Amino acid sequence: MDKFLVTGAMGFVGSHWCEHLLRKGKKVFGLDLGPFYPELLEHPNFVFAQDTIKNYQLLKNLVDRVDCVCHFAGIAEPQQYIQFPRKVIDITAVVGLNLIEMCRCTGKLFLFTSTSEIYGKSDALPFKEDGDRVLGATTTKRWCYSSSKAVLEHYLDACARARELDHITVRLFNIYGPRLHGRVISTFIEDAMRGRDLVIHGNGEQTRCFTYVDDMVEAFDRLVSNRECYNSVFNVGNPIETSMKMLASTVQQVAASNSIIRNVNYDQAYGSSYEDIPRRVPDISKITRFTGWTPATSLERGIAATIAYINGAQNRESALQKRRRQELRHSAAPLSIN
């Protein structure tokens, strides 16, 4: 496959995957509203369409031009599940179904990023791809995202069984790294670097498994390159559990920060329509069996790399602002008349 469409190309997952494809010499069509990364926009093999994912005419045109559709666009921030559930369902489920329909019976591979939220409140740990889903009430807004992703998983499986579409579905477990915003690990890192309090919701005993973005990209590459992985679902995550208390402490240490760690109850942070999960651990034996993939980046090394990226971005921005000020001063200088 030589031509790829990436929806959400300027997002966290999308931008890293686009960079990887471009390094391999692939042609990449990216669709997103922004933000904008010069490292992508300046690449000769990258074609960027700045538009909403709901521009179906444009979307169909892009689909027709590629070999593989990588559908990453969506809303994955817990705060948005609570505040804008209709928007989450619309952008995730409704748009996703329309995009799958555009790809059905075309012979294009569909790479779909699902979520560890699929497993809900299941206590059958570690989570296996064929394990049961256990969710809360439909009036608990938190579950709108999980349910929307699940609808797409069901539909992709149905299309594959009818031999109308090939897909690879990946359930991501807390991916982090440069460019991530609005998630617990990125918030901790940003607050620690600025000397702000690191706020833990609840008692901090809840655990997650954090996976560095470079490891995720390697998993994607191995899956797409192996036809034996088609029409199946894979967990992509690091099986090492980290409590929120330990995460905050690790960020604090790696960032050499004097930030204070403090606890806030869930109702105060999210309101009454939120339900947290005490543990979320992937079983990655399936992807390891099919591709040999295992994550290689420790939490400490991943946090350090993310901090280094943020510092580098700030330095680049400061240099750019300084150059602009110099240009303004030069352009405003009075003309010398001899």
N, C-alpha and C positions, 0 to 999 in steps of 0.2 A: 504493500500500500504506500502510495506516494503523496496523496492529497488528503488533508484532514480538515474538518470543520470543528472548531472548539467553541461551544457556547459558554458564556462567562469567561471569555479569554483574558480579561483584565482582572479577574478575581484571583484569590489566593491560589487555589488548586490549578485553575486554568492557565495563569501566567507561567507557572513553573513547568507545566506540561508543554505549553507552546514553546518555551525556550528549549526544552529537551528535543522536541521534534525538529526544530530549526537547526539545532546542532547536528542532527543526523541527516540534514539535507532535504527534509520534507517540505512540501508546500503547505502552508497553514493559513486557513481562513478563520479569522477570529471575529466573533460577534459579542458586543457588550456596549454598555453606556459609558463606561469609564470605571476607575481612573485610567491614566495612561502611562505606560512604562516605555521610555525611549528605547530601551534595549530590545523591545519587540517592534515598535513602530518603525525603527530605522533599519530593520532587517529586510533585505530584498525579497525574501521568500514568504514574507508575512503580509497578508492582505487583511486590513482591518475594516469592518463595517460597524460604525458607531450608530447603534439603533437598539430599540427595545426587542426583547425576545418575542414579543407579541406581534411584531411585523411579519405576519405569516407569508406574505408574498416574497419578501426578501429572504426569509428563512428557507423557503422552498427553492429559491434560486441558488442559494449557497449549498443546500443539500445535494442538488443535481450536479454540482461541480466537483464533488469529493468522493473518496473511497471509504472513508470512515467518519462517522459522526460521533463526537465526544461531547456528551451532554452534561455539562457541569453547572450551568446556570441555575440559580435557586436562592432561597433565603434560609440560611443555616444558623442564624443567631437566636438563641433562646428568648431574648427580650422581645424579638419580633413575633415569636409564636404567641406570646401573651397579648401584645398590643394590636397586632394586625393579622389575626388568624385567617380572615378571608383572603387577604393578599398572599399569605403563605400558601394556601390551598390553590389559589389561582395560578401563581407562578410555578408551583411545583407540579401539581397533578394535572391541571387543565392544559397548560402549555406543553408539558411532557407528553401527554397523550396525543396532542396535535402533531408534535414533532415525530413521534414514533410512527404515526400514520403516514407522514411524508416519506419515511424510510422503508415502510413495509413493502415487500415484493420488489425492492430495487437492487438487492444484492450488496448493500452497504453494511459494514459492521457498525453496531451501535454500542459504544462504550458508555456506560451509565454509572455515575457516582451515586450510590444509595448511602445509607447511614447506619451506624450502630444503634441509632434510635429505633430501628426496626424491631429489636428484641424487647423493647419496652421494659417492663418490670420483672421479666423472667429471672428466677434465681437459679436456673440450671447453668452454672458456670463451669468452665469457660463457654462462651456462646459458640455453638456450632451452626453452620449455615442452614442446616435442616431442622434446627430446634424450633420449639413452639414460641409464638409471640404472645406476650402478656401485657395488655394495655389497660389504662384507666378509662374512666367514663368519657364519652364524647363531649361532655360539658367542661372537662378539664382541658384547657386550651393547649397545654403542652403537647398533646398527642396529635395535633393536626398535622405536624410535619412528618412524624413517623407514618401516619396513615396515608398521607399523600405519596410518600416514597413507596409504600407498600403497594398502592394501586398500580404504579408503574412497573414494579417488579412482577406483579400478577400478569399484567398485559404483555410484558416482554416474554414471559414464560409461555403464555398462550400463543403468541406469534411464532415463537421458536418451535413449539410443538406442532404447529400447522405448517412448518417449513416456509414461513413467509418472511423471516428475519433472523439474522444472526446477531447475538448480543453477548457482551461481557458485563456483568453487574458486580460492582465492588462496594462493599460496606466498609466505610472508612471509620476508623477509631481515633478521634482526637488528633488529627494532623496539625502540626504547628511548624513555624519557621518564619523566615523573612516575608513580610507583606501581610501577615495574618492580623486581623483586627476584630474586636468584639467578642473574643472568646476568653476563657478564664486564663489560659497560659499567656496569651498576648497582653491581656490587661495587667497581669502580675508583672510581666517584664517591663511594660511601659511605666507602670506606677513605681516600680523599684528604681528605675533609672531616673525618675523625677523626684524621688524622695517622698512620694505619697504613701499613705497607708495601703497595705495589702489586705483587702477585705475578703474574708472567707464566709460563704453562706452556710448557715447551719453550724454543726460542731466540727467540721473539717475532717471527719473520719471517712467520708465518702471517697471512693477511689476512681481513678480513670487510668487509661493506658495511652500514653502520649507517643506519637509517631512522627519522627522528623520528616519533612516534606521530601527530601532527597531519597529517602527510603521508599516513600510512596511512589515517586516517579519511576524508580527502578522496578517496582512491582507492576505498575501499568505497562511498562515496556515489555516485560517478560510475558505478561498475559496477552497483549495484543499480538505478539510475535508467535504465539503458540496456538494453532488451530484446535488443539485438544482442549483448550480453555473456553472455547466458544459455547454459548448457550448454557452458562453456568454462573453461579454466584460465589464470590470469594470474599472472605474477611481480609482486610488489609489493615494491620495494626501491630503494635508492639505489645506482647502479652505481659510485660512487666507492669504491675500495679503501683500506682503512686497516689497516696492520699492527698487531699487538698492542703492539709497542714504541711506535709512533706514537700509538696510542690512549692508552696509559698516560701518555705525555709530554703529550699534549693535555689530558687530564683534570687532570694535575698543574698545568699552566699556567693553565687556566681557573679552577680552584679555588684558585689561589694557595697551593698546598699544599707543605709541606716533606717530604712522604712520600718514602720511598726506593723505587725500582723494583728488584725483584730477580727472578731466574729460579728456577723449580722444575721438575724433570723430571716427565713425565706419570705415570710409575709411582708416584712419591711422592704425586702429587695424586689420581689416580684408580684406581691399581692397574693390573694388566696387561691388563684387558679394556676398554681404551679405545683408540680410533683417531681421531686428529685429521685435519682436512682442511686442506691447505696454503693453498688459495684457494677463495673462494666468491663468485662475481660474477653478478648477474642481468642478463639481457638484458630490458630493459623496453620494447622497441619495440612489442610486441603491445598492451599496455595503453595506450601512448601513441597508437598508431594507432586504437584503438577509442574512447578517451575524451579524449585530449589531456593525460592526466595525466603529470606529471613531479614528482619530489620538489623541494621549495623550501627546505628548512631545512638549513643547513650544520651540520657536526658541532660546531663551536665554539658556534654559537648554540643548538643543541639541548642540549648539555651545560650551558650557562649557564642555560637555562630550567629544566632538571631540578634544578640546584643551587638556583635561586631557589624552586622549589616545595618542596624539602626544607626550606630555611630557613624558609619561610612556615609549613609544617606544624609545625615545631618551635616556632615562636613562638606559633602557635595553641594547641598543646598546653600550653606553659608558661603562657599566659594562663588556660587552662581549669583547670589545676592550682592556680594562684594563687587563682582565684575559688572553687574548692572548699575550699581551706584557709581562706579568709576566711569562707565559709559555715559550716564546721565550728567555727571560733572563735566565731562569732556564736551558733550554736546551743548551744555549751558554756558561754557566759557566764552567771554567776550572776544570778538575778533580783534586781532592786532593789525592796526593800520600804520604802515610805515610812510 
